[in-house]
Amino acid sequence: DVDNFARFNNEHGHEAGDVVLRNIANTIQYNTRESDLFGRWGGEEFVGVCPVPYEKDAVPIANRLRDVVNQAYIIKDGNKLSVTVSIGVTFVREEDTLKSIVDRADRLMFKAKQAGRDRIMIDADVPLVGKIERADIR
């Protein structure tokens, strides 16, 4: 989810907001593996599916995506405009449905926003470095 996107739209206009969303989509597409699936989920939210053999492998993927999106920018009226993102990372469990997976990732993303935005919240017991935090939302 793009942090403070409503404020960005209000300050820079909806056209700039649309350009930022397209820029994010292009940045994600350019920086993911062929096995990863990403798309716009609605508004300023994106959803991704990244197959990994171990939960710990998701951390560098999420961190890289947060970093590349945060470094991306557009130019409007001679100014560089950029945004940050908050990411919720979860893993498929045996009892999951598509809805339960997306709902859990969404709750993690909101926890990331509550923790200060521009960070990743993950629900696995894996080594964490940087702006990544762990949350148990079972």
Backbone as ProteinMPNN parsed JSONL, in Angstrom:
{"seq_chain_A": "DVDNFARFNNEHGHEAGDVVLRNIANTIQYNTRESDLFGRWGGEEFVGVCPVPYEKDAVPIANRLRDVVNQAYIIKDGNKLSVTVSIGVTFVREEDTLKSIVDRADRLMFKAKQAGRDRIMIDADVPLVGKIERADIR", "coords_chain_A": {"N_chain_A": [[0.844, -1.173, 0.0], [0.537, 2.217, -0.83], [1.947, 4.759, 1.046], [0.256, 7.414, 2.642], [-1.226, 8.223, 0.366], [-3.582, 9.595, -0.359], [-3.059, 12.16, 0.575], [-0.864, 12.765, -1.075], [-2.159, 12.84, -3.586], [-3.88, 15.032, -3.12], [-2.036, 17.104, -2.757], [-0.499, 17.08, -5.126], [-2.098, 16.472, -7.256], [-4.473, 14.415, -9.054], [-3.682, 13.394, -11.498], [-0.892, 13.261, -11.301], [-0.823, 11.41, -9.234], [-1.85, 9.148, -10.569], [0.225, 8.731, -12.394], [2.295, 8.107, -10.615], [1.32, 5.676, -9.559], [1.396, 4.058, -11.872], [4.137, 4.149, -12.297], [5.054, 2.816, -10.005], [3.975, 0.263, -10.51], [5.409, -0.41, -12.845], [8.016, -0.345, -11.818], [7.93, -2.4, -9.911], [7.363, -4.572, -11.62], [9.709, -4.623, -13.158], [11.556, -5.353, -11.263], [11.084, -7.893, -10.247], [10.955, -11.502, -10.121], [10.47, -13.944, -12.76], [8.754, -15.862, -11.77], [7.231, -14.549, -9.928], [4.17, -12.898, -9.154], [2.406, -9.976, -9.623], [0.069, -7.342, -9.043], [-2.207, -4.573, -9.338], [-4.345, -4.082, -6.684], [-6.374, -2.502, -5.895], [-7.34, 0.913, -5.688], [-4.677, 2.384, -4.088], [-3.371, 0.089, -3.54], [-1.385, -2.836, -3.89], [-0.947, -6.278, -4.772], [0.953, -9.207, -4.263], [2.342, -12.338, -5.261], [4.808, -14.411, -4.33], [6.604, -17.098, -4.875], [8.513, -18.942, -2.6], [11.099, -21.045, -1.301], [11.666, -21.157, 1.432], [10.526, -19.487, 4.383], [12.269, -17.455, 5.247], [13.336, -16.543, 2.888], [11.603, -14.706, 1.865], [12.023, -12.273, 3.051], [14.302, -10.741, 1.925], [13.204, -10.279, -0.609], [10.849, -8.755, -0.136], [12.026, -6.566, 1.136], [13.712, -5.574, -0.877], [11.782, -4.802, -2.785], [10.407, -2.801, -1.368], [12.491, -0.957, -1.092], [13.178, -0.34, -3.837], [10.808, 0.77, -4.804], [10.594, 2.962, -3.08], [12.778, 4.424, -3.941], [12.117, 5.118, -6.488], [10.834, 7.681, -8.652], [8.874, 10.45, -9.902], [8.851, 13.2, -12.195], [7.553, 16.351, -11.73], [6.639, 19.495, -12.665], [9.336, 20.22, -12.555], [10.148, 19.108, -10.167], [11.217, 16.359, -8.16], [9.151, 13.739, -7.312], [8.225, 11.408, -4.911], [7.177, 8.377, -3.264], [6.492, 6.37, -0.339], [6.145, 2.942, 0.721], [4.129, 0.595, 2.541], [4.32, -2.719, 3.587], [2.73, -5.843, 3.915], [3.561, -9.097, 4.774], [2.796, -12.426, 4.339], [2.324, -15.997, 4.676], [1.276, -18.9, 2.889], [-0.954, -21.094, 4.403], [-1.988, -24.386, 5.314], [-4.79, -24.5, 5.764], [-5.739, -22.282, 4.466], [-7.649, -19.931, 2.497], [-8.093, -17.996, -0.504], [-9.169, -15.56, 0.324], [-8.563, -15.544, 3.118], [-5.786, -15.404, 3.086], [-5.263, -12.954, 1.756], [-6.643, -11.213, 3.482], [-5.109, -11.524, 5.843], [-2.579, -10.601, 5.005], [-3.321, -7.988, 4.48], [-4.023, -7.059, 7.052], [-1.506, -7.197, 8.229], [-0.177, -5.295, 6.682], [-1.535, -2.973, 7.499], [-0.679, -2.932, 10.156], [1.99, -2.376, 9.698], [1.766, 0.233, 8.767], [0.73, 1.449, 11.071], [2.93, 1.175, 12.689], [4.616, 3.08, 11.784], [4.854, 3.45, 9.04], [6.403, 3.02, 5.737], [7.647, 0.505, 5.927], [7.999, -3.056, 6.545], [5.857, -5.624, 7.572], [5.839, -8.794, 8.925], [4.643, -12.137, 9.308], [6.107, -14.301, 10.222], [8.581, -16.355, 11.815], [11.431, -15.332, 11.295], [14.846, -14.28, 10.542], [15.326, -10.811, 10.971], [16.084, -7.669, 9.486], [16.641, -4.216, 9.316], [13.921, -2.138, 8.279], [11.905, -3.972, 9.019], [9.457, -5.782, 10.668], [8.062, -8.099, 13.032], [4.916, -9.659, 13.364], [2.32, -11.261, 15.084], [-0.592, -12.47, 13.991], [-2.467, -14.449, 14.075]], "CA_chain_A": [[0.0, 0.0, 0.0], [1.285, 3.464, -0.903], [1.734, 5.556, 2.248], [-0.259, 8.786, 2.518], [-1.514, 8.479, -1.049], [-4.624, 10.632, -0.475], [-2.376, 13.451, 0.735], [-0.089, 12.975, -2.304], [-3.123, 13.273, -4.612], [-4.357, 16.374, -2.794], [-0.952, 18.064, -2.936], [0.109, 17.086, -6.457], [-3.121, 16.226, -8.272], [-4.772, 13.014, -9.366], [-2.889, 12.967, -12.651], [0.415, 12.862, -10.759], [-1.069, 10.16, -8.506], [-1.957, 8.065, -11.553], [1.57, 8.491, -12.926], [3.034, 7.412, -9.555], [0.852, 4.287, -9.509], [1.958, 3.358, -13.037], [5.573, 4.047, -12.042], [5.215, 1.737, -9.028], [3.713, -1.001, -11.211], [6.553, -0.676, -13.722], [9.18, -0.607, -10.967], [7.759, -3.748, -9.368], [7.502, -5.532, -12.718], [11.108, -4.671, -13.568], [12.385, -5.842, -10.158], [10.617, -9.179, -9.732], [11.341, -12.687, -10.884], [9.412, -14.449, -13.639], [7.826, -16.673, -10.986], [6.433, -13.668, -9.072], [2.944, -12.354, -9.753], [2.005, -8.749, -8.952], [-0.939, -6.546, -9.707], [-2.896, -3.567, -8.533], [-5.466, -4.722, -6.003], [-7.422, -1.487, -5.832], [-6.842, 2.171, -5.136], [-3.217, 2.45, -4.065], [-2.896, -1.194, -3.017], [-0.903, -3.858, -4.804], [-0.821, -7.595, -4.148], [1.948, -10.017, -4.942], [2.563, -13.734, -4.879], [6.216, -14.708, -4.597], [6.95, -18.431, -4.373], [9.836, -19.071, -1.972], [11.227, -22.359, -0.658], [11.706, -20.987, 2.879], [9.978, -18.201, 4.809], [13.337, -16.454, 5.328], [13.611, -16.033, 1.546], [10.671, -13.62, 1.547], [12.509, -11.013, 3.625], [15.03, -9.905, 0.959], [12.313, -9.881, -1.715], [10.019, -7.64, 0.342], [12.888, -5.411, 1.404], [14.134, -5.02, -2.171], [10.654, -4.106, -3.405], [10.191, -1.551, -0.63], [13.588, -0.049, -1.443], [13.128, 0.157, -5.22], [9.65, 1.668, -4.925], [10.923, 4.194, -2.371], [13.778, 5.159, -4.716], [11.514, 5.547, -7.752], [10.241, 9.018, -8.572], [8.416, 11.087, -11.132], [9.165, 14.627, -12.238], [6.395, 17.208, -11.996], [6.999, 20.91, -12.522], [10.745, 20.3, -12.217], [10.407, 18.528, -8.85], [11.155, 14.907, -7.999], [8.115, 13.32, -6.378], [8.312, 9.983, -4.611], [6.316, 7.887, -2.192], [6.954, 5.177, 0.362], [5.133, 1.899, 0.794], [4.07, -0.315, 3.681], [4.09, -4.05, 3.024], [2.405, -6.957, 4.798], [4.014, -10.363, 4.187], [2.289, -13.624, 5.001], [2.63, -17.241, 3.981], [0.119, -19.78, 2.726], [-1.105, -22.168, 5.381], [-2.791, -25.482, 4.775], [-6.224, -24.228, 5.876], [-6.026, -20.982, 3.863], [-8.382, -19.619, 1.275], [-7.575, -16.748, -1.07], [-9.625, -14.477, 1.196], [-7.832, -15.518, 4.39], [-4.416, -14.967, 2.807], [-5.293, -11.514, 1.465], [-7.03, -10.517, 4.721], [-3.978, -11.546, 6.762], [-1.58, -9.671, 4.458], [-3.876, -6.648, 4.652], [-3.87, -6.708, 8.472], [-0.07, -6.946, 8.441], [0.144, -4.017, 6.049], [-2.027, -1.915, 8.389], [0.233, -2.902, 11.304], [3.188, -1.67, 9.236], [1.42, 1.655, 8.749], [0.621, 1.895, 12.464], [4.281, 1.171, 13.273], [5.371, 4.223, 11.289], [4.897, 3.465, 7.572], [7.696, 2.776, 5.084], [8.234, -0.685, 6.547], [7.423, -4.362, 6.233], [5.426, -6.412, 8.726], [5.842, -10.184, 8.491], [4.071, -13.0, 10.354], [6.914, -15.523, 10.33], [9.726, -16.286, 12.713], [12.62, -15.33, 10.436], [15.771, -13.194, 10.903], [14.87, -9.534, 10.438], [17.063, -6.596, 9.439], [16.117, -2.997, 8.717], [12.566, -1.709, 8.606], [11.044, -5.152, 8.96], [9.054, -6.176, 12.005], [7.289, -9.332, 13.099], [3.618, -9.54, 14.04], [1.545, -12.494, 15.127], [-2.008, -12.09, 13.831], [-3.261, -15.669, 13.878]], "C_chain_A": [[0.89, 1.237, 0.0], [0.934, 4.301, 0.327], [1.257, 6.962, 1.903], [-0.629, 9.159, 1.082], [-2.586, 9.554, -1.229], [-3.991, 12.021, -0.354], [-1.547, 13.783, -0.512], [-1.008, 13.49, -3.411], [-3.597, 14.698, -4.364], [-3.285, 17.426, -3.062], [-0.493, 18.197, -4.382], [-0.876, 16.812, -7.589], [-3.265, 14.752, -8.612], [-3.994, 12.505, -10.572], [-1.501, 12.514, -12.199], [0.282, 11.563, -9.979], [-1.158, 8.977, -9.437], [-0.589, 7.713, -12.128], [2.416, 7.738, -11.895], [2.616, 5.951, -9.485], [1.393, 3.475, -10.682], [3.461, 3.156, -12.856], [5.863, 2.927, -11.041], [5.03, 0.385, -9.713], [4.892, -1.373, -12.104], [7.799, -1.033, -12.919], [9.109, -2.015, -10.396], [7.978, -4.785, -10.463], [8.961, -5.704, -13.113], [11.99, -5.356, -12.521], [11.879, -7.133, -9.525], [11.062, -10.304, -10.657], [10.178, -13.123, -11.781], [8.36, -15.228, -12.87], [6.932, -15.832, -10.076], [5.252, -13.099, -9.852], [2.539, -11.117, -8.97], [0.933, -8.052, -9.754], [-1.528, -5.526, -8.761], [-4.153, -4.203, -7.976], [-6.64, -3.768, -5.919], [-6.856, -0.228, -5.218], [-5.339, 2.229, -5.252], [-2.618, 1.185, -3.484], [-2.476, -2.122, -4.14], [-0.846, -5.171, -4.048], [0.181, -8.397, -4.968], [1.989, -11.421, -4.393], [3.978, -14.066, -5.319], [6.536, -16.086, -4.033], [8.373, -18.452, -3.821], [9.918, -20.431, -1.288], [11.189, -22.271, 0.868], [11.179, -19.603, 3.234], [11.046, -17.112, 4.834], [13.647, -15.839, 3.968], [12.695, -14.874, 1.146], [11.203, -12.269, 2.015], [13.298, -10.183, 2.607], [14.164, -9.466, -0.214], [11.49, -8.672, -1.292], [10.856, -6.39, 0.563], [13.351, -4.757, 0.099], [12.986, -4.246, -2.825], [10.355, -2.791, -2.699], [11.249, -0.528, -1.032], [13.449, 0.509, -2.857], [11.93, 1.069, -5.446], [9.963, 2.998, -4.25], [11.923, 5.047, -3.139], [13.225, 5.677, -6.044], [10.887, 6.938, -7.578], [9.706, 9.42, -9.937], [8.848, 12.545, -11.053], [7.881, 15.375, -12.573], [6.804, 18.642, -11.694], [8.446, 21.073, -12.046], [11.113, 19.712, -10.865], [10.322, 17.008, -8.895], [10.095, 14.589, -6.946], [8.23, 11.815, -6.17], [7.379, 9.653, -3.458], [7.017, 6.733, -1.483], [5.813, 4.173, 0.385], [5.253, 1.132, 2.106], [3.629, -1.665, 3.147], [3.755, -5.038, 4.137], [2.767, -8.253, 4.103], [3.461, -11.518, 5.014], [2.594, -14.828, 4.13], [1.383, -18.119, 3.936], [0.181, -20.893, 3.77], [-2.073, -23.19, 4.819], [-4.284, -25.162, 4.745], [-6.658, -22.96, 5.141], [-6.966, -21.042, 2.672], [-7.742, -18.356, 0.712], [-7.941, -15.58, -0.159], [-8.818, -14.415, 2.492], [-6.388, -15.042, 4.197], [-4.381, -13.457, 2.604], [-5.664, -10.721, 2.719], [-5.864, -10.436, 5.705], [-2.888, -10.583, 6.282], [-2.027, -8.226, 4.65], [-3.73, -6.185, 6.111], [-2.405, -6.414, 8.798], [0.349, -5.608, 7.853], [-0.336, -2.863, 6.934], [-1.175, -1.815, 9.652], [1.528, -2.178, 10.93], [2.939, -0.164, 9.199], [1.354, 2.208, 10.174], [1.991, 1.986, 13.129], [5.15, 2.292, 12.71], [5.469, 4.346, 9.784], [6.308, 3.193, 7.055], [8.404, 1.593, 5.73], [7.463, -1.925, 6.134], [7.041, -5.029, 7.542], [5.232, -7.833, 8.223], [5.329, -11.054, 9.631], [4.818, -14.317, 10.502], [8.077, -15.29, 11.284], [10.999, -16.437, 11.881], [13.549, -14.211, 10.888], [15.36, -11.892, 10.217], [15.984, -8.503, 10.521], [16.39, -5.391, 8.803], [14.706, -2.699, 9.165], [11.572, -2.851, 8.433], [10.735, -5.544, 10.395], [8.179, -7.417, 11.918], [5.983, -9.073, 13.84], [2.936, -10.899, 14.001], [0.075, -12.117, 15.069], [-2.879, -13.31, 13.618], [-4.584, -15.575, 14.566]], "O_chain_A": [[1.875, 1.303, 0.735], [-0.242, 4.525, 0.613], [1.782, 7.611, 0.998], [-0.374, 10.279, 0.64], [-2.503, 10.348, -2.166], [-4.347, 12.941, -1.091], [-1.521, 14.93, -0.958], [-0.679, 14.459, -4.094], [-3.704, 15.488, -5.302], [-3.592, 18.518, -3.539], [-0.137, 19.29, -4.824], [-0.513, 16.914, -8.761], [-2.332, 13.96, -8.483], [-3.683, 11.317, -10.658], [-0.996, 11.494, -12.669], [1.163, 10.705, -10.046], [-0.611, 7.913, -9.145], [-0.279, 6.538, -12.328], [3.169, 6.834, -12.255], [3.47, 5.072, -9.364], [1.804, 2.328, -10.505], [3.996, 2.109, -13.221], [6.819, 2.172, -11.219], [5.831, -0.529, -9.519], [5.323, -2.526, -12.117], [8.551, -1.929, -13.304], [10.102, -2.741, -10.394], [8.695, -5.765, -10.26], [9.401, -6.823, -13.377], [13.052, -5.881, -12.855], [12.215, -7.431, -8.379], [11.478, -10.088, -11.795], [9.038, -12.71, -11.572], [7.197, -15.257, -13.271], [5.97, -16.352, -9.51], [5.34, -12.856, -11.056], [2.344, -11.201, -7.758], [0.887, -8.151, -10.98], [-1.367, -5.611, -7.544], [-4.936, -4.796, -8.717], [-7.791, -4.204, -5.876], [-5.997, -0.284, -4.338], [-4.78, 2.139, -6.345], [-1.49, 1.196, -2.991], [-3.112, -2.189, -5.191], [-0.713, -5.183, -2.824], [0.247, -8.282, -6.192], [1.708, -11.661, -3.219], [4.312, -14.015, -6.503], [6.723, -16.224, -2.824], [9.317, -18.032, -4.49], [8.922, -20.918, -0.754], [10.732, -23.204, 1.529], [11.363, -18.653, 2.474], [10.765, -15.967, 4.482], [14.17, -14.727, 3.901], [12.986, -14.148, 0.196], [10.869, -11.235, 1.436], [12.988, -9.004, 2.437], [14.373, -8.383, -0.759], [11.439, -7.673, -2.011], [10.44, -5.286, 0.214], [13.378, -3.532, -0.011], [13.197, -3.156, -3.358], [10.082, -1.782, -3.349], [10.931, 0.635, -1.281], [13.589, 1.716, -3.055], [12.023, 2.038, -6.199], [9.634, 4.055, -4.79], [11.92, 6.27, -3.004], [13.806, 6.576, -6.651], [10.467, 7.308, -6.482], [10.03, 8.827, -10.965], [9.169, 13.056, -9.98], [7.211, 15.078, -13.562], [7.26, 18.952, -10.594], [8.745, 21.95, -11.236], [12.269, 19.801, -10.45], [9.469, 16.441, -9.578], [10.14, 15.107, -5.83], [8.321, 11.048, -7.128], [6.866, 10.538, -2.774], [8.01, 6.194, -1.974], [4.663, 4.511, 0.104], [6.33, 1.034, 2.695], [2.689, -1.756, 2.357], [4.417, -5.065, 5.174], [2.339, -8.495, 2.975], [3.639, -11.572, 6.231], [3.06, -14.696, 2.998], [0.546, -18.078, 4.838], [1.213, -21.529, 3.982], [-2.881, -22.879, 3.944], [-4.97, -25.523, 3.788], [-7.834, -22.599, 5.189], [-7.062, -22.04, 1.957], [-6.933, -17.718, 1.385], [-7.11, -14.709, 0.099], [-8.429, -13.328, 2.917], [-5.839, -14.354, 5.057], [-3.564, -12.763, 3.209], [-5.07, -9.677, 2.991], [-5.652, -9.398, 6.332], [-2.336, -9.83, 7.084], [-1.216, -7.349, 4.946], [-3.352, -5.041, 6.363], [-2.104, -5.49, 9.554], [1.134, -4.875, 8.453], [0.382, -1.877, 7.1], [-0.97, -0.716, 10.167], [2.095, -1.452, 11.746], [3.815, 0.62, 9.562], [1.858, 3.296, 10.45], [2.186, 2.793, 14.038], [6.303, 2.439, 13.116], [6.114, 5.272, 9.292], [7.271, 3.142, 7.82], [9.593, 1.656, 6.041], [6.428, -1.855, 5.471], [7.806, -5.005, 8.506], [4.549, -8.06, 7.224], [5.557, -10.74, 10.8], [4.226, -15.333, 10.867], [8.491, -14.154, 11.516], [11.566, -17.525, 11.778], [13.099, -13.277, 11.553], [15.079, -11.878, 9.018], [16.735, -8.461, 11.495], [15.639, -5.543, 7.84], [14.338, -2.978, 10.306], [10.537, -2.705, 7.783], [11.632, -5.629, 11.235], [7.629, -7.739, 10.864], [5.96, -8.346, 14.833], [2.981, -11.597, 12.988], [-0.447, -11.507, 16.003], [-3.949, -13.196, 13.021], [-5.38, -16.513, 14.505]]}, "name": "protein", "num_of_chains": 1, "seq": "DVDNFARFNNEHGHEAGDVVLRNIANTIQYNTRESDLFGRWGGEEFVGVCPVPYEKDAVPIANRLRDVVNQAYIIKDGNKLSVTVSIGVTFVREEDTLKSIVDRADRLMFKAKQAGRDRIMIDADVPLVGKIERADIR"}
